[in-house]
Each structure stands twice: as structure tokens, then as C-alpha cells.
Amino acid sequence: MNRLRKLADYGQSYWMDDLSRDLLRSGDLPRRIVEEGLRGITSNPAIFSQAIGGSTAYDEQIARSARSGRSALQIYEELTSQDIRDACDALLPVYRETGGLDGYVSLEVSPLLARDTAGSIAEGAHLAGLVDRPNLMIKIPGTAEGLPAVEELLYRGINVNVTLLFSIEVYQAVAETWLKALERRHAAGQPVNNVASVASFFVSRIDTLVDQLLSHRIRPDGTSAQNPHPKTLQGTVAVANAKLAYAAFRRMAGRDRWKAVEAAGARPQRLLWASTGNKNRAYSDVGYVEPLIGAHTVNTMPAATATAFADHGKPGKSLTRAVPAARKVLKDLKILGIDLKRVTWQLENEGIQKFIEPFDKLLGNIEAKRKAFAAG
């Protein structure tokens, strides 16, 4: 497990993309913190749908809430906030030891609010008060409607994980939003050293969609009318896109406005690599970890990816390597007629839907149990 702990030597924090009551009760979470150097947890509606829908560990609490007249949505909120609160407590020592750099647990607002600024602000503030832990992060999608909510919550002193980022341009807008929020706090005489944020940049989903588009340009016999051959770009675009996002981070971090808020005590908004599990067995199972290691970053891994990296991953400072090659990959993609901006726009909308569907399914499962328990 030393390979996971070694990431910290290069300025990267290892977070886990998983949470369940079974994980909390089994003792596995404290073990991961001690043995693997786990420094944070993210959650989303899909994770909770799997955790709550596939376990009886929540039934006792559902039964109590059902008998007290709670709705399915209220029960969902009770279940998730309890798990998040317990996870925050487990990671509180990490939060304190790192001076607030790590030890965070992320809780997402309803995916149905992805296009609702006012609703996201209201629910984000409500969830922050409900969990009431200093190491909670509220997750808000980085949509056009989500960014004003991100700014307002950060201005109020609420930690924010800005999620569902796919494009470099949107990431830059997110970084600008973070900067504006902290500048507002500083101008208002509020501290900026106690507000944390990460920008969750999704990786593997880029390759999943782009690889399909590239395959449309390959003939049945394996040849192609286009140059470069589309196959040479398959499995390369996601990492190239992430490397150039990090290059944008480094440029922005060197500007006077960033330095001014840092001088006031703020830490930079770190890039968090999300969707780092391998979705194509032809690719390396650590292919979205090894090339993306660098300072001021987080990698949030599914359990299988963390296990794979612990077994045979190669830690090293890799994010600033092969940046010219990454630029060439995106240039070649454009030559082949694939518009990465349109790809990332589609992925943003698909990402929202991928959370709405398990959210709706989970509420249906809770409602069925609620009726059964309420009826005795």
C-alpha cells in the first residue's frame, strides 16, 4: 500500500470515490486511512443508490423514519447526511493534521438542481447546516447555472467541490469563480484561509466517447482515409485533456490575483481527477492515475483502481511531462473533425442524467420500503 501513500510525496492526495454504511461499520475506512494514506472521500447519487439500494444496513433507520411520517426524500436526506457525518468524523484527524488541506467528504446537491442556481444555493446551504462538519464539501455541478451557486456558497464560507468538469474552458471559468468568491470574502473582511475547494475534472469518460467517434473513421479493413490514423489517438485524449487543464492551472496560479488571495491565506483550488476508473479493459488499469500525478492535485479513485495502483502502480511526477505531445493529440483530434468542445458539452449533459437516473431509482426504492415499514 506504500504506492498510494507515496502520492503525497509528489503533492497529490489520494481520495476514494466510494461510501456506504457497510464501509463505515466494518472498520475498513479507518484501515484505509492508516494503511493506504486515504485523505478524502467523494460521494454522488449513483454511489448512494448502490449503497442504500443494495444493503439492509439502512433498513432500521428507514423504518424509524417511515413510522414518524417522513417522506422518501426526507428519508434519503437523513440516510445520506448520517453517512457523510460519520465519514467526516472518521477523517477529522486527517483534516486537523493537514491544517485543512485534506480530510474532506463531499455531498452532492440533488442532480435535479444542475440547472437551478437558486435551488443549488438553498440546498447547498441547507446540507452544510445539516451535516455541520468543518470538513464537509458541498458538490455543485460546474454548469453555467451552477457557477453562480459555487461563488455564493464559497463567499458564505462553505467548502465546495465543483463537479462534472470536462472541458478546459469550463475549468478556467470555475477557477475564475473560485477566485472571485475569495476576493469578495477578503474585501468584506472575512477570512479566506478556512474555505476549501476542488475542481473535479473528469477523465475516463472523455476516452469512452472520443474512442467511439474515432472508430467511426476507421474502415472495416482497419485502414482510414484520414491522417493521422484515428486508431493512434484512441485512449490518449482524456489524459492529454487533463494535462492541458493542469497547464492552465499552473498559468493561472502564477497571476497576480491568485497570488494576492494566497498572500491573504487562501490555498489554491486544487484540480481533482475524477472518473479515473478504467472503462476499457484494453487499457492499463492505472492509466488514469500514473500520468496525472503532480502538485496541488487530488485523485479520487474507485476501490478497484486504488487496489490496482497499490499493487503495481508507479508513483512519480508525471503531470508536467509530455505536455507538447498532449497539445498535438488535441490538434490531431481537430484535424480528424472531432470537436472536443461539443464532446465535453455532451458529456456534461450525460453526466447530469447519469446521476438523475440512480437518484430517481433510489427514491423509488426508499418509497417502497417506507410504505412497507409504515404499514407495519
N, C-alpha and C positions, 0 to 999 in steps of 0.2 A: 504494500500500500504506500510505500515511500514515494512512488512516482506521482501520486496525487498530491502528497504533501510538498513535493519538490516544485510544483507550480508556483507556490508562493515566493520561491527564490527569484522568479522572473517577473514578479509583480502581478501575477494573476491569482484570483481567488476561485476556488472550486465550490460551486453551489450545486444543489441537487434539484432536479426537476421532478419531484415526487413528494406526496404527502398523504398519509392515511392514519386512521386511528390505530390500526394494527402496527404500523411503524412506530407510533408514539408509545404504545403499550408494551411492545416486545423488547424494548431496550436497544433496538437496532440503531435508533437515531443517536443516542449518546455514544455508542460504539463508533459510528461513522465520524462523529466529531473528534473523538480522541485518536482513533487509529488512522483515519483517512485524511484528517485535516479539513473536514467539511466546514464551510464557513457561511452557509446560507441556504435557503430553500425558496423555491418559487412554486406557486400553485396556479391552477386555472380551472374553468368549469369542466373540462374534459377529465382532468385528474380527479376532481371531486366526484364526478359521475361514476368513474371506475371504482373509487374508494368506497363511496357510500352505497352505490348500487350493487357492489359485489361482495358485501360483507354484512354480517349480522352484528358487528360491533356497535352499530349506531341504533339498533332497534329499541333498546331500553330508553334512550333519550327521546326517540321519536314517539314512543308510547306515552311517556310523561307529557310531552308537548301536545300530543293529539288529545289526550284527556283534558288538558287545560284549555282546549279550544283554539289552538294555534293553527294558522293556515299552512299549506305546504311551503309557501315562500318564506314564511316566518320560521318554520322548522329548518329549512335549508340554511337560513342565515344563522340560526342557533348552532347547528352542527358545524358549519364551516368556521364560524368565529371561535368556537371552542377548540377545534383542532389548531387553528392559527395561533390562538393564545398560548396553547400548550407548547407548540413548536417555538414560539418566541421566547418562552421561559427557558426551554432547553438550550437555545442559542444565546441567551442573555450573557453568559460568561464570555462568549466569543465577542459579542458586541462591546463589552467593557474592556476586554483585553486588547482589542484593536482600536480603542478610542472612537468607536462608532464607524469605523471603516466597513466592517463586516458584521455578521450575526443577524442579518435581516431575514424576514419571512414575508413573502408577497401574497397579497389577497386582491383578487381582481373584482372590479365592479361588474355588474351584470353585463353580459355581452349585448344585451338588447339596448344598451345605452351608448354603443360605439359611435352613434351619430347624434348624440344628445348632450350638448355642452352642460346645460343647467342640471340635467339629471345626473351626469357624471360627477359634477361638483358636489351636489347634495348627497349622493350615495357614498362618494369617497370620504367626505367629512363624517358621515354617519358611521361608516365602518371603522374609521380611525378612532372615533369615540367609543364604539362598541368593544373593540379589541383592547384599546387603551394600553398599548405597549410601545416603548420608545423605539424598538427595533422592528416595527411593522412598516412595510411598504405597501402603498395602495397602487394597484396596477391599473393604468389607463391606456387604452389603445392610442397610438400616435396618428390618429386620423385628423383631418382638418378640423373636425368638431371637437376632438379630444385635446388638442394642444391648448386652447384657452383654459380648459379644465385643469390641465397639468400645471399651467402657470399659476392659476389661482390657488390650487392646493399647496404648491411649493411656497407661494407667498405667505400662506397661512401657517407654514411650518410643518406641513405633513410630508413625510417621505414618499416619493413617487417612483415607481418602476414603469417607464414608458414602453409599452409592448407593441408587438406586431409591426416592427420596422423592417422593411425590405430594401428600400432604396437609399442611396447616399444622400440624395436631395432632401428626402423627408427626415433622415437622421440629422442633417445640418439644421433643419428647421426646429427639430426637437432640442438640439443643443442651444440654439438661439433662445428658445422658450425658457429653458433652464436658466440661462444667463440673465434674461430679463426679470425672472422671478426673484433671483437672488439680488439683483441690483435694486429692485423695488424694496425688498426687505432691508437692505443696507441703508437705503435712502430714508426709510421710515424709522431707523434706529433700532431695528430688530437684529438679533444675532444670525449669522449665516453659517456658523460652524457646527450647528446642530441639525441641519437639514441635508438629507442624503438623497441621491437619485442615481438611477442607472438607466441606460438606453438599451433596450433589448432588441438586438439586431438578429433577425432570423437567417439561418444559413442553409440547411439541407433542402428546405422546400424550394429554394431557387433552382438547385440542380434538378429536382424532381420535375418541374415544369419545363425548364430550358432543355433538358435532355429529350423530352418529348418533341419539342419544336425542332430540335436539331435532327431527330430521327426522321422527321417529315421531309428532310432534304437529302436523304440517302436512298439510292436506287435499290431495287430488290437484289441486284448482284453485288451490292456493297460499295459501288462507285458513287460518285456525286458529280453533278455538273458545276458545282460551286467550289471555290477556292478561298480560304483553306477548307480542307475536307471537314465537314461537320462533326465527324466522329472524334477528331482531335480536340474538340472543345468540350465534349461530354465529360461531366464530372469535374470540371475546372472552374466554372463560372461562379459558383457560390463562394468559394474561398477567395477568388480574385475580387469579388464584390466586397467581401468583408475586409480584405487587406486595404482596399482603397477607402473604405469607410474609416478605418483606423488612421490612414494617412490624413484624412480630413480632420479627424480628432486632433492629431498632432499639430496641424496647421492652426486650428482654432485655439488650441491651448497656448500657443505662443503669442497670441494677440494681447494687446494692452488691456482690453476689457476683461478677459479671463484672468489676467494677472492681477487686476485690481480686486476682483472678488476673492481670489486666493489670498491676497495680502490681507483681506478683511477676515480671513479664517476659513473660507469655504474650501472643501475638497472638490476636485473636478467631477463632473458627471461621467461615470465610467461606462464604457461600452460593455454590454453583456451579450455574449454569444448564446443565442437560443436556437432551439431545433438543431441540436448537434448530434442527435442520434442518426446512425446510418440507415437510410431508407432504400439503399440499393446494395444487395449482397456482393455485387461485383467490385465494390469499393471497400477501402480499408474501414474497419470498424472504429478506428480512431482518426479517420480522415478529416473530421471537423473539429478536432482538438489539437493535434500536433502542429498544424501550420498556423494556428491562431493564438499563440502564446506570447504575451507581452505585457508591459507595464500598464497599470490603470485599466485592467480588463477583468471580466468575470466569465467563466464558462459554466453554464448551468447544464448539467448532464443528466440524461436518464440513467437509471441504475445500471442497465446493461453496458452503456458506454463507459461509465465510471469503472465498472469491473474490468472491462477490456483495457482501458488505459492503465489501470493499476497493475494489470498482468504484463502488458508488453508495450505500453506507450513510451515515447521518447521525449522527455521534457527538454525544452531548450528555447532560447529566444528566437522566435521564428516569424513574428508578425511583420517585422521590418525587412525581411528578406524577400527577394523576388518581386518587389513592387513594380518595376518596369515590365516584368513578364505579366503581372496582373493587369496592367493597363493594356497590354497587347491583346490579352484574352478578350477584354470588353470591346476593344476596337475591332477585332476579328468577328465578334458576335454581331456587331453592327453591319459589317461588310456582308454577312450572310443574311441580312434583312430581318434580324430579330431585335425588336425594340425593347430594351431592358426596362424602360420606364413603364411600358404597357404591361410587361410581365409582372413587375412589382405592384402595379395598381390592381391587377387581377388577384395576386396573392394576398394583398391586404383584404380584399372583399371575401375571398375564400376563407381567409383566416378567421374573420368575424363569424362566418357561417359555421366553420368547424367548431366554434365554441357555443354558438346558439343551439345547435342540434343536441349535443350532450347535456346542455343546461336544461332544455325542454324535456329531454328524456328523463333526467334525474328528478325534476319536479313532478313528472308523472309517476315515477316510482315511489317518491315520498308521499304523494297524494294517495296512492293505492294503500300504502302501509298506514297512513294516517286514518283513513276510513276504517280499515280493519281493526286498528287498535282502539279507535274511538267507539267502535261498536262492541268492544269487549272481546 
